[in-house]
């Protein structure tokens, strides 16, 4: 199972998806709010669904749909709170935390330098191996052209035949 921070990030992403879907559903499906006549203010009541004739489709959002979307968001929020409570508290004062960060950065720089030195050594070794390989390949090609072997090469095939 993933660590707490990863679970927390996944849950935040899940809650964001729920928010986007809920808002999108309301924008797409909800009917316009009704105005109250005397004050011209908007009504808090949910407009009833309307049925589109000859299509057997209802337009609008029901109170149950809104409650379900709200329930999912609240549950997701509770999971986020629970996961956040599982995170360890910060150790020490902010000044001590900054000092620890500086120590870790220094350690990182030291290790990076060591790794770069080792990388340079490895590159040098690779260059040496490549140079030796190139010399061996050149020597092998030269042996093939001085008449020892047929059609290039070291003549190893002929040597095997003569041994049999």
C-alpha positions as MATLAB code, in Angstrom:
seq = 'XXXXXXXXXXXXXXXXXXXXXXXXXXXXXXXXXXXXXXXXXXXXXXXXXXXXXXXXXXXXXXXXXXXXXXXXXXXXXXXXXXXXXXXXXXXXXXXXXXXXXXXXXXXXXXXXXXXXXXXXXXXXXXXXXXXXXXXXXXXXXXXXXXXXXXXXXXXXXXXXXXXX';
ca = [
       0.000    0.000    0.000;
       1.146    3.552   -0.714;
       2.530    5.867    1.904;
       0.302    8.422    3.641;
       1.427   11.372    1.525;
       0.641    9.488   -1.683;
      -2.758    8.443   -0.337;
      -3.428   12.040    0.652;
      -2.501   13.286   -2.831;
      -4.696   10.634   -4.443;
      -7.610   11.629   -2.213;
      -7.140   15.333   -2.998;
      -7.143   14.441   -6.712;
     -10.300   12.377   -6.168;
     -11.989   15.267   -4.391;
     -11.006   17.653   -7.191;
     -12.545   15.231   -9.721;
     -15.752   15.087   -7.647;
     -15.864   18.895   -7.504;
     -15.361   19.279  -11.247;
     -17.959   16.619  -12.029;
     -20.482   18.062   -9.579;
     -20.082   21.604  -10.832;
     -20.185   20.420  -14.437;
     -23.362   18.425  -13.790;
     -25.009   21.425  -12.155;
     -23.971   23.729  -14.985;
     -25.195   21.312  -17.614;
     -28.412   20.049  -16.063;
     -29.719   22.558  -13.525;
     -32.625   24.753  -14.535;
     -32.463   28.523  -13.958;
     -33.380   29.660  -10.471;
     -36.754   31.319  -10.042;
     -36.998   34.979   -9.059;
     -39.135   36.157   -6.179;
     -41.496   38.834   -7.438;
     -41.420   41.571   -4.800;
     -37.666   41.717   -4.184;
     -36.448   40.313   -7.505;
     -34.112   38.043   -5.448;
     -33.378   34.485   -6.456;
     -35.281   31.680   -4.782;
     -33.420   29.052   -2.752;
     -35.762   26.307   -3.870;
     -34.680   23.768   -6.461;
     -36.745   24.119   -9.630;
     -38.658   20.912  -10.403;
     -37.575   18.740  -13.288;
     -39.393   19.225  -16.545;
     -40.146   16.470  -19.009;
     -39.218   17.057  -22.611;
     -42.170   16.007  -24.766;
     -41.789   13.031  -27.128;
     -38.271   12.248  -25.840;
     -39.017   10.653  -22.483;
     -36.230   12.782  -20.947;
     -36.383   14.878  -17.797;
     -34.403   18.092  -17.644;
     -33.113   19.460  -14.340;
     -31.334   18.327  -11.198;
     -33.169   16.666   -8.340;
     -32.591   17.280   -4.659;
     -31.446   13.635   -4.354;
     -28.732   14.179   -6.996;
     -27.495   17.262   -5.174;
     -27.486   15.401   -1.859;
     -25.535   12.496   -3.398;
     -22.902   14.839   -4.851;
     -22.660   16.620   -1.491;
     -22.379   13.315    0.375;
     -19.478   12.185   -1.838;
     -17.642   15.480   -1.333;
     -18.114   15.349    2.447;
     -16.886   11.735    2.597;
     -13.833   12.643    0.534;
     -13.155   15.593    2.838;
     -13.349   13.325    5.903;
     -10.851   10.895    4.367;
      -8.489   13.803    3.659;
      -8.794   14.964    7.268;
      -8.129   11.436    8.555;
      -5.049   11.053    6.342;
      -3.748   14.499    7.342;
      -4.024   13.519   11.004;
      -1.843   10.458   10.312;
       1.013   12.628    9.070;
       3.778   13.076   11.625;
       4.076   16.434   13.320;
       6.936   18.669   12.318;
       9.878   18.103   14.623;
      11.485   21.084   16.296;
      11.172   24.781   15.788;
      11.190   26.378   12.334;
      14.810   27.417   12.906;
      15.779   23.800   13.716;
      13.919   22.599   10.628;
      15.801   25.105    8.436;
      19.094   23.977    9.955;
      18.210   20.330    9.184;
      17.329   21.276    5.602;
      20.704   23.014    5.219;
      22.482   19.935    6.597;
      20.635   17.710    4.138;
      21.506   20.055    1.260;
      25.195   19.980    2.234;
      25.076   16.187    2.402;
      23.398   16.106   -1.001;
      26.110   18.331   -2.500;
      28.868   16.161   -1.005;
      27.328   12.959   -2.376;
      26.743   14.620   -5.749;
      30.430   15.544   -5.956;
      31.422   11.978   -5.098;
      29.075   10.601   -7.728;
      30.452   13.019  -10.331;
      34.020   11.906   -9.495;
      33.011    8.263   -9.891;
      31.256    9.096  -13.140;
      34.429   10.725  -14.458;
      36.472    7.655  -13.448;
      33.963    5.416  -15.204;
      34.128    7.567  -18.350;
      37.930    7.396  -18.323;
      37.815    3.617  -17.921;
      35.312    3.370  -20.756;
      37.593    5.462  -22.957;
      40.504    3.125  -22.106;
      38.457    0.032  -22.911;
      37.242    1.569  -26.166;
      40.829    2.495  -27.135;
      42.050   -1.043  -26.445;
      39.121   -2.497  -28.328;
      39.913   -0.226  -31.257;
      43.571   -1.380  -31.185;
      42.518   -5.035  -31.101;
      40.098   -4.481  -33.967;
      42.780   -2.699  -36.012;
      45.266   -5.503  -35.273;
      42.699   -8.113  -36.279;
      42.003   -6.304  -39.535;
      45.712   -5.957  -40.260;
      46.246   -9.691  -39.710;
      43.549  -10.393  -42.268;
      45.268   -8.308  -44.940;
      48.830   -9.670  -44.551;
      48.023  -13.053  -46.037;
      47.715  -15.075  -42.831;
      43.972  -15.557  -43.227;
      41.644  -15.787  -46.174;
      39.202  -12.975  -46.842;
      40.181  -11.057  -43.727;
      40.239  -12.263  -40.200;
      42.950  -13.986  -38.199;
      42.904  -17.301  -39.943;
      41.413  -19.015  -36.920;
      39.208  -21.190  -39.159;
      42.217  -22.517  -41.040;
      44.044  -23.194  -37.803;
      41.092  -25.249  -36.541;
      41.002  -27.243  -39.803;
      44.715  -28.014  -39.641;
      44.385  -29.240  -36.031;
      41.750  -31.830  -37.014;
];
